C-alpha cells in the first residue's frame, strides 16, 4: 500500500517536472507511471478515507477522549514536516530574491496577507484563495490546497466513519450524485470540481466504504491471493495507456480507476500491512508530495551541464530530502504519536 502511495506522489511530481522544466527523461513513459496528477490526488483521497476509517474504528473510537487524540495525532503527522518545508520555501525565496508573502511582502493587503499566512501554516482555507482570482495562486505554497481538503475530512471523520455501512453507502451515493450533477451541468473542473470540498467528499466516503471490505477480508484464508491480484490490477492500471485517455477527471474511464483503487485497497493493505519496506516507502509519499515543487523550482535555477537532466536531479533530490525529513522530523515525532494513540 505504501508503495502505491509513493507512486501516486511521483505521478504528481512528474506532472510538475513537465510543466516547469519541460522535456526530461523523468516522464510518464520512462518511469512507466501513466497516472495523471489529478487522478492521483483523488486516489489519495480514497486511500485517506480508508486509513481514517481504519484508525478511528479500530483505535480512537475505543479510547477515552478518542476524538481529541485523533485530532492531535493528525496534527503531529501533518504539521511538523510541512512547517520545515514552509521554512525551506522562505529561505529559497529570500536567497533568490523572489517576492513572497512569506517574507512579509508589503505589496500584499493586510487581510490577504493574514489569510495567506494562517491558511498556509495550518492548511485550512488555503484552497479558497484562488477562488477569488487566479492571481491569488501566488499565495498558495506548493500543492497544499489538497491538504486543506484532507483536513476538512479529518474534522468530520470521527463522526462519520463509525456509522453503519448502509448510512455510509447512502452518504456516498448522495455525494456521488452531487458531483455528477456538477459534471453534467457543465460546471468547470477548475475550481469547483477540484478545489471544492463538497465535490471531493465522495472520494473520502468511497474510502470509508472500502475499509468495511478490509474489516471483512483481513482474516479470510484467501486474503493473500486477493492481495496479490490487487497488486497486479493496480500495477496494470498504472502502466496501461488505455486507462489514461480521459481529459476530464469525471469521465467514465477516470471513475473506473477510482473504483479500482477502492476495490483493491482492502486486499492491498491486508497483504502489505506488516512490510517494513512498504511502510517506509509510504512514509516518503507525504514529504515527496509537499516538497517536490520547491525542489523543482530550485533545480530550474541551476546551471547544470547539458548531459545532466534537471528532471532526474529534481527526482533524486526530492527523494533524498524526503528521506531526511522522515528520519529527522517525522520519525522522532512518531513516538509521541504512538503515546497519544495508546490507552
C-alpha positions as CSV (number, residue, x, y, z in Angstrom):
1,X,0.0,0.0,0.0
2,X,2.8,2.4,0.9
3,X,4.5,1.7,-2.5
4,X,1.3,2.7,-4.3
5,X,1.1,5.9,-2.3
6,X,4.7,6.8,-3.3
7,X,3.9,6.0,-7.0
8,X,0.9,8.5,-6.8
9,X,3.2,11.2,-5.2
10,X,5.7,10.6,-8.0
11,X,2.9,10.9,-10.6
12,X,2.2,14.4,-9.3
13,X,6.0,15.2,-9.4
14,X,6.2,14.1,-13.0
15,X,3.4,16.4,-14.0
16,X,5.2,19.4,-12.4
17,X,8.5,18.4,-13.9
18,X,6.9,18.6,-17.3
19,X,5.2,22.0,-16.7
20,X,8.2,23.6,-15.1
21,X,11.3,22.0,-16.6
22,X,9.9,20.9,-20.0
23,X,11.4,17.9,-21.7
24,X,13.0,15.5,-19.3
25,X,13.9,11.8,-19.0
26,X,11.7,11.8,-16.0
27,X,8.3,11.5,-17.6
28,X,5.3,9.2,-17.6
29,X,6.6,6.8,-20.2
30,X,10.1,6.4,-19.0
31,X,9.0,5.7,-15.4
32,X,6.0,3.7,-16.5
33,X,3.8,5.8,-14.3
34,X,1.0,6.9,-16.6
35,X,-1.4,8.2,-13.9
36,X,-2.4,11.8,-14.4
37,X,-1.8,14.1,-11.4
38,X,-5.5,14.9,-10.9
39,X,-6.5,11.2,-10.7
40,X,-3.5,10.7,-8.4
41,X,-4.8,13.3,-6.0
42,X,-8.3,11.8,-5.9
43,X,-6.8,8.3,-5.4
44,X,-5.0,9.8,-2.4
45,X,-8.4,11.0,-1.1
46,X,-9.8,7.4,-1.4
47,X,-6.9,6.0,0.5
48,X,-7.2,8.7,3.1
49,X,-10.8,7.8,3.7
50,X,-9.7,4.1,4.1
51,X,-7.0,4.9,6.6
52,X,-9.0,7.3,8.7
53,X,-11.8,4.7,8.9
54,X,-9.3,2.1,9.9
55,X,-7.7,4.1,12.7
56,X,-10.9,5.7,14.1
57,X,-12.9,2.4,14.1
58,X,-10.0,0.2,15.4
59,X,-8.3,2.6,17.8
60,X,-9.7,6.1,18.6
61,X,-13.3,5.2,18.9
62,X,-12.3,2.8,21.7
63,X,-10.1,5.2,23.6
64,X,-11.2,7.7,26.3
65,X,-11.0,11.2,24.7
66,X,-10.6,9.4,21.3
67,X,-11.6,12.3,19.1
68,X,-9.2,14.9,20.6
69,X,-6.5,12.2,20.5
70,X,-7.3,11.7,16.8
71,X,-7.0,15.4,16.0
72,X,-3.8,15.7,17.9
73,X,-2.3,12.7,16.1
74,X,-3.3,14.1,12.7
75,X,-1.8,17.5,13.6
76,X,1.5,15.8,14.6
77,X,1.5,13.8,11.4
78,X,0.9,16.8,9.1
79,X,2.3,20.0,10.5
80,X,6.0,19.4,11.6
81,X,7.2,18.2,8.2
82,X,5.1,20.9,6.5
83,X,6.5,23.7,8.7
84,X,10.0,22.6,7.9
85,X,9.2,22.7,4.2
86,X,7.5,26.0,4.6
87,X,10.7,27.4,6.2
88,X,12.7,26.0,3.3
89,X,10.4,27.8,0.9
90,X,11.0,31.1,2.8
91,X,14.8,30.5,2.6
92,X,14.5,29.8,-1.1
93,X,12.6,33.0,-1.8
94,X,15.0,35.0,0.3
95,X,18.1,33.5,-1.4
96,X,16.7,34.1,-4.9
97,X,15.2,37.5,-4.2
98,X,11.7,36.2,-5.1
99,X,8.9,38.4,-3.6
100,X,6.6,36.4,-1.3
101,X,4.1,36.9,1.4
102,X,6.2,34.5,3.5
103,X,8.8,37.3,3.6
104,X,6.3,40.0,4.5
105,X,5.9,41.5,1.1
106,X,4.4,44.9,1.7
107,X,2.6,45.0,-1.6
108,X,0.1,42.5,-0.2
109,X,-3.0,43.9,1.6
110,X,-3.0,43.1,5.3
111,X,-6.2,41.0,5.2
112,X,-5.0,38.9,2.3
113,X,-1.6,38.5,3.9
114,X,-3.1,37.2,7.1
115,X,-5.4,34.8,5.3
116,X,-2.4,33.5,3.3
117,X,-0.1,33.1,6.3
118,X,-2.7,31.4,8.5
119,X,-4.1,29.1,5.8
120,X,-0.6,28.1,4.5
121,X,0.5,27.4,8.1
122,X,-2.5,25.3,9.1
123,X,-3.8,24.3,5.6
124,X,-7.5,25.1,6.4
125,X,-8.9,27.5,3.8
126,X,-5.8,27.8,1.6
127,X,-7.8,26.5,-1.4
128,X,-10.2,29.4,-1.2
129,X,-7.6,32.0,-2.1
130,X,-7.5,31.1,-5.8
131,X,-11.4,31.2,-5.9
132,X,-11.1,34.9,-5.6
133,X,-8.9,35.2,-8.7
134,X,-6.2,33.1,-10.5
135,X,-3.6,35.6,-9.4
136,X,-4.0,34.5,-5.9
137,X,-2.1,31.3,-6.6
138,X,1.0,33.2,-5.6
139,X,-0.4,32.9,-2.0
140,X,-0.5,29.1,-2.1
141,X,2.8,27.4,-1.3
142,X,3.2,24.2,-3.3
143,X,0.4,21.7,-3.6
144,X,-1.0,22.2,-0.1
145,X,-4.5,23.0,-1.3
146,X,-5.3,19.3,-1.2
147,X,-4.2,19.1,2.4
148,X,-6.9,21.7,3.3
149,X,-9.4,19.3,1.7
150,X,-7.9,16.5,3.7
151,X,-8.2,18.5,7.0
152,X,-11.9,19.2,6.4
153,X,-12.5,15.4,6.2
154,X,-10.4,14.8,9.3
155,X,-12.6,17.2,11.2
156,X,-15.7,15.3,10.4
157,X,-14.2,11.8,10.2
158,X,-14.7,10.8,13.9
159,X,-18.5,11.4,13.5
160,X,-18.9,9.8,10.1
161,X,-16.6,6.8,9.7
162,X,-18.2,4.9,12.6
163,X,-21.7,4.9,11.1
164,X,-23.3,1.8,9.9
165,X,-22.5,0.6,6.4
166,X,-25.8,1.4,4.9
167,X,-25.5,5.0,6.2
168,X,-22.0,5.3,4.7
169,X,-23.3,3.9,1.4
170,X,-26.2,6.4,1.4
171,X,-23.9,9.3,2.1
172,X,-21.5,8.1,-0.6
173,X,-24.4,7.9,-3.1
174,X,-25.5,11.4,-2.2
175,X,-22.0,12.8,-2.6
176,X,-21.5,11.0,-5.9
177,X,-24.9,12.3,-7.1
178,X,-23.8,15.9,-6.2
179,X,-20.5,15.6,-8.0
180,X,-22.1,14.1,-11.1
181,X,-24.8,16.8,-11.1
182,X,-22.0,19.4,-11.2
183,X,-20.3,17.5,-14.0
184,X,-23.4,17.1,-16.2
185,X,-24.4,20.7,-15.6
186,X,-21.1,21.7,-17.2
187,X,-19.6,23.1,-14.0
188,X,-15.9,23.7,-14.7
189,X,-13.4,21.2,-13.2
190,X,-11.3,24.2,-12.0
191,X,-12.0,25.3,-9.4
192,X,-15.4,23.8,-8.4
193,X,-14.9,20.1,-9.1
194,X,-11.3,20.1,-7.9
195,X,-10.9,22.6,-5.0
196,X,-14.4,22.5,-3.6
197,X,-14.6,20.1,-0.6
198,X,-18.3,19.1,-1.0
199,X,-17.5,18.0,-4.6
200,X,-14.5,16.0,-3.3
201,X,-16.2,14.4,-0.3
202,X,-17.3,11.4,-2.4
203,X,-13.7,10.1,-2.7
204,X,-13.2,10.0,1.1
205,X,-16.5,8.3,1.6
206,X,-15.6,5.7,-1.1
207,X,-12.5,5.0,1.1
208,X,-14.7,4.7,4.2
209,X,-16.8,2.0,2.4
210,X,-13.6,0.3,1.2
211,X,-12.4,-0.1,4.8
212,X,-15.5,-2.1,5.6
213,X,-14.4,-4.5,2.9
214,X,-11.0,-4.8,4.7
215,X,-12.6,-5.5,8.0
216,X,-14.5,-8.4,6.4
217,X,-11.5,-9.7,4.4
218,X,-8.4,-9.5,6.6
219,X,-8.9,-12.8,8.5
220,X,-10.0,-14.8,5.5
221,X,-7.7,-17.5,4.1
222,X,-7.9,-16.0,0.6
223,X,-6.8,-12.5,1.7
224,X,-3.2,-13.1,0.4
225,X,-4.2,-14.3,-3.1
226,X,-6.6,-11.4,-3.4
227,X,-3.8,-9.1,-2.2
228,X,-1.5,-10.4,-5.0
229,X,-4.3,-10.0,-7.5
230,X,-4.8,-6.4,-6.2
231,X,-1.1,-5.6,-6.8
232,X,-1.3,-6.9,-10.3
233,X,-4.5,-5.0,-11.1
234,X,-3.2,-1.7,-9.7
235,X,0.2,-2.2,-11.5
236,X,-1.7,-2.9,-14.8
237,X,-3.8,0.3,-14.3
238,X,-0.7,2.4,-13.7
239,X,1.1,1.3,-16.9
240,X,-1.8,0.8,-19.3
241,X,-2.2,3.7,-21.8
242,X,-5.8,2.8,-22.3
243,X,-6.6,3.9,-18.8
244,X,-5.3,7.5,-19.3
245,X,-7.2,8.8,-22.3
246,X,-9.9,10.9,-20.5
247,X,-9.3,14.7,-20.4
248,X,-11.7,15.2,-17.6
249,X,-11.4,13.7,-14.1
250,X,-15.1,12.7,-14.1
251,X,-15.3,10.8,-17.3
252,X,-16.1,7.0,-17.0
253,X,-12.6,5.8,-17.6
254,X,-11.4,8.1,-14.7
255,X,-14.1,6.7,-12.4
256,X,-13.1,3.2,-13.4
257,X,-9.7,4.0,-11.9
258,X,-11.2,5.4,-8.7
259,X,-13.4,2.3,-8.4
260,X,-10.4,0.0,-8.9
261,X,-8.4,1.8,-6.2
262,X,-11.4,1.4,-3.8
263,X,-11.8,-2.3,-4.6
264,X,-8.1,-3.1,-4.4
265,X,-7.2,-1.1,-1.3
266,X,-8.6,-3.6,1.3
267,X,-6.7,-6.6,-0.2
268,X,-3.6,-4.5,-0.9
269,X,-3.4,-3.2,2.7
270,X,-4.0,-6.7,4.1
271,X,-1.1,-8.0,2.0
272,X,1.4,-5.3,2.9
273,X,0.5,-4.0,6.3
274,X,3.4,-5.8,8.0
275,X,6.0,-5.0,5.4
276,X,8.6,-2.6,6.8
277,X,9.9,-1.7,3.3
278,X,6.4,-0.9,2.0
279,X,5.6,1.2,5.2
280,X,8.8,3.1,4.7
281,X,8.1,3.9,1.1
282,X,4.6,5.0,2.1
283,X,6.1,7.4,4.7
284,X,8.1,9.1,2.0
285,X,5.0,9.9,-0.1
286,X,3.9,12.8,2.1
287,X,7.2,14.8,2.0
288,X,7.6,13.9,-1.7
289,X,4.2,15.4,-2.3
290,X,4.9,18.5,-0.3
291,X,8.5,19.2,-1.2
292,X,8.7,18.4,-4.9
293,X,7.6,21.8,-6.3
294,X,10.2,23.6,-4.1
295,X,12.9,21.2,-5.3
296,X,11.9,21.6,-9.0
297,X,11.9,25.4,-8.6
298,X,15.4,25.3,-7.1
299,X,16.7,22.9,-9.8
300,X,15.2,25.1,-12.6
301,X,17.6,27.9,-11.5
302,X,20.7,25.7,-11.5
303,X,23.2,25.9,-14.3
304,X,23.8,22.2,-14.8
305,X,25.9,20.5,-17.5
306,X,23.9,19.7,-20.6
307,X,24.3,16.0,-20.1
308,X,22.7,16.2,-16.6
309,X,18.9,16.0,-16.8
310,X,17.2,18.5,-14.5
311,X,14.1,16.4,-14.1
312,X,16.3,13.5,-12.9
313,X,18.1,15.8,-10.4
314,X,14.8,17.0,-9.1
315,X,13.5,13.5,-8.6
316,X,16.7,12.3,-6.8
317,X,16.9,15.4,-4.6
318,X,13.2,15.2,-3.7
319,X,13.6,11.6,-2.6
320,X,16.7,12.4,-0.6
321,X,15.1,15.4,1.0
322,X,12.0,13.3,1.8
323,X,14.1,10.6,3.4
324,X,15.9,13.2,5.5
325,X,12.7,14.8,6.6
326,X,11.3,11.4,7.6
327,X,14.4,10.5,9.6
328,X,15.0,13.8,11.3
329,X,11.5,15.2,11.8
330,X,8.7,12.7,11.3
331,X,10.2,9.6,12.8
332,X,11.1,11.1,16.2
333,X,7.6,12.6,16.5
334,X,6.2,9.1,15.7
335,X,7.0,8.1,19.3
336,X,4.8,10.9,20.6
337,X,2.0,10.0,18.2
338,X,2.1,6.4,19.5
339,X,1.8,7.5,23.1
340,X,-1.2,9.6,22.2
341,X,-2.8,6.7,20.4
342,X,-2.2,4.3,23.3
343,X,-4.7,3.8,26.1
